[in-house]
Amino acid sequence: MKLWIGNLPPNKSDEDVRAFVRKYTRIELDAMTRIHGDGSRPGVLIEIGGANQLLLLGMQRRLHQMSWDQHLLTVHIMFFSNQG
């Protein structure tokens, strides 16, 4: 499971995103993949080692619809399957 954070302010660095998530959730990110799209509303997929659905749900509740530099964040839990 990963957490998608979309509609990030385009001028924010990876470290800015990590610091923002840490500040509001007290969780350290293990990995982050940037998804730039057309550049107007970039997003990231984040991974937290050992995270379960309950932890990600708490993070989603905390960050979803939060405003950051006049950008309203969208946060979703992403489920991936290795099965064909």
TORBAFI-251278 format. One record per residue (C-alpha): residue number from 0; residue in three letters; x, y, z. Coordinates in nm, 4 decimals. Layout:
// residues N
@pos:NUM	code:ALA	x:X	y:Y	z:Z
...
//
This chain:
// residues 84
@pos:0	code:MET	x:0.0000	y:0.0000	z:0.0000
@pos:1	code:LYS	x:0.1123	y:0.3499	z:-0.0775
@pos:2	code:LEU	x:-0.0262	y:0.6945	z:-0.0145
@pos:3	code:TRP	x:-0.0930	y:0.9309	z:-0.3049
@pos:4	code:ILE	x:-0.0680	y:1.3030	z:-0.2324
@pos:5	code:GLY	x:-0.1838	y:1.5162	z:-0.5222
@pos:6	code:ASN	x:-0.2175	y:1.8835	z:-0.6093
@pos:7	code:LEU	x:0.1119	y:1.9730	z:-0.4429
@pos:8	code:PRO	x:0.2494	y:2.3230	z:-0.4878
@pos:9	code:PRO	x:0.4835	y:2.2896	z:-0.7909
@pos:10	code:ASN	x:0.7687	y:2.4768	z:-0.6219
@pos:11	code:LYS	x:0.8065	y:2.2310	z:-0.3305
@pos:12	code:SER	x:1.1127	y:2.0052	z:-0.3139
@pos:13	code:ASP	x:1.1214	y:1.6436	z:-0.2008
@pos:14	code:GLU	x:1.2576	y:1.7593	z:0.1342
@pos:15	code:ASP	x:0.9721	y:2.0119	z:0.1654
@pos:16	code:VAL	x:0.7209	y:1.7295	z:0.1115
@pos:17	code:ARG	x:0.8977	y:1.5051	z:0.3644
@pos:18	code:ALA	x:0.9048	y:1.7862	z:0.6220
@pos:19	code:PHE	x:0.5363	y:1.8685	z:0.5628
@pos:20	code:VAL	x:0.4273	y:1.5057	z:0.6086
@pos:21	code:ARG	x:0.6508	y:1.4701	z:0.9163
@pos:22	code:LYS	x:0.5116	y:1.7900	z:1.0703
@pos:23	code:TYR	x:0.1462	y:1.6915	z:1.0386
@pos:24	code:THR	x:0.1648	y:1.3126	z:1.0830
@pos:25	code:ARG	x:0.4902	y:1.2532	z:1.2761
@pos:26	code:ILE	x:0.5684	y:0.9770	z:1.0251
@pos:27	code:GLU	x:0.8989	y:0.9396	z:0.8375
@pos:28	code:LEU	x:0.8759	y:0.8434	z:0.4712
@pos:29	code:ASP	x:1.0811	y:0.5520	z:0.3397
@pos:30	code:ALA	x:1.0427	y:0.6282	z:-0.0298
@pos:31	code:MET	x:0.8794	y:0.8880	z:-0.2469
@pos:32	code:THR	x:0.8124	y:0.8852	z:-0.6210
@pos:33	code:ARG	x:0.7268	y:1.2123	z:-0.7916
@pos:34	code:ILE	x:0.4532	y:1.2202	z:-1.0538
@pos:35	code:HIS	x:0.4870	y:1.5510	z:-1.2391
@pos:36	code:GLY	x:0.1989	y:1.5295	z:-1.4867
@pos:37	code:ASP	x:0.1707	y:1.8571	z:-1.6758
@pos:38	code:GLY	x:0.3464	y:2.0363	z:-1.3883
@pos:39	code:SER	x:0.0500	y:2.2384	z:-1.2651
@pos:40	code:ARG	x:-0.0593	y:1.9907	z:-0.9955
@pos:41	code:PRO	x:0.2227	y:1.7453	z:-0.9267
@pos:42	code:GLY	x:0.1831	y:1.4555	z:-0.6888
@pos:43	code:VAL	x:0.3849	y:1.1940	z:-0.5048
@pos:44	code:LEU	x:0.3444	y:0.8288	z:-0.4152
@pos:45	code:ILE	x:0.4897	y:0.7690	z:-0.0715
@pos:46	code:GLU	x:0.5863	y:0.4496	z:0.1050
@pos:47	code:ILE	x:0.6214	y:0.3895	z:0.4775
@pos:48	code:GLY	x:0.7908	y:0.0666	z:0.5815
@pos:49	code:GLY	x:0.5639	y:-0.1628	z:0.7788
@pos:50	code:ALA	x:0.2633	y:0.0635	z:0.7262
@pos:51	code:ASN	x:-0.0764	y:-0.0969	z:0.7537
@pos:52	code:GLN	x:-0.4110	y:0.0277	z:0.6314
@pos:53	code:LEU	x:-0.4951	y:0.1845	z:0.9679
@pos:54	code:LEU	x:-0.1780	y:0.3972	z:0.9696
@pos:55	code:LEU	x:-0.2342	y:0.5138	z:0.6118
@pos:56	code:LEU	x:-0.5987	y:0.5902	z:0.6866
@pos:57	code:GLY	x:-0.4916	y:0.8125	z:0.9759
@pos:58	code:MET	x:-0.2442	y:0.9936	z:0.7517
@pos:59	code:GLN	x:-0.5098	y:1.0354	z:0.4849
@pos:60	code:ARG	x:-0.7572	y:1.1812	z:0.7346
@pos:61	code:ARG	x:-0.4963	y:1.4268	z:0.8566
@pos:62	code:LEU	x:-0.3687	y:1.5485	z:0.5186
@pos:63	code:HIS	x:-0.6681	y:1.5219	z:0.2795
@pos:64	code:GLN	x:-0.8158	y:1.8616	z:0.1922
@pos:65	code:MET	x:-0.5373	y:2.0399	z:0.3812
@pos:66	code:SER	x:-0.4278	y:2.3669	z:0.2215
@pos:67	code:TRP	x:-0.0569	y:2.4134	z:0.1481
@pos:68	code:ASP	x:0.0505	y:2.7353	z:-0.0231
@pos:69	code:GLN	x:-0.3006	y:2.7857	z:-0.1613
@pos:70	code:HIS	x:-0.3171	y:2.4286	z:-0.2975
@pos:71	code:LEU	x:-0.5848	y:2.1965	z:-0.1585
@pos:72	code:LEU	x:-0.4207	y:1.8548	z:-0.1220
@pos:73	code:THR	x:-0.5866	y:1.5313	z:-0.2271
@pos:74	code:VAL	x:-0.4740	y:1.2179	z:-0.0453
@pos:75	code:HIS	x:-0.5705	y:0.8614	z:-0.1316
@pos:76	code:ILE	x:-0.4592	y:0.5162	z:-0.0206
@pos:77	code:MET	x:-0.3358	y:0.3166	z:-0.3196
@pos:78	code:PHE	x:-0.3632	y:-0.0618	z:-0.3206
@pos:79	code:PHE	x:-0.1417	y:-0.2556	z:-0.5611
@pos:80	code:SER	x:-0.1482	y:-0.6266	z:-0.6322
@pos:81	code:ASN	x:0.1329	y:-0.8410	z:-0.7692
@pos:82	code:GLN	x:-0.1195	y:-1.0908	z:-0.8994
@pos:83	code:GLY	x:-0.1855	y:-1.0971	z:-1.2754
//
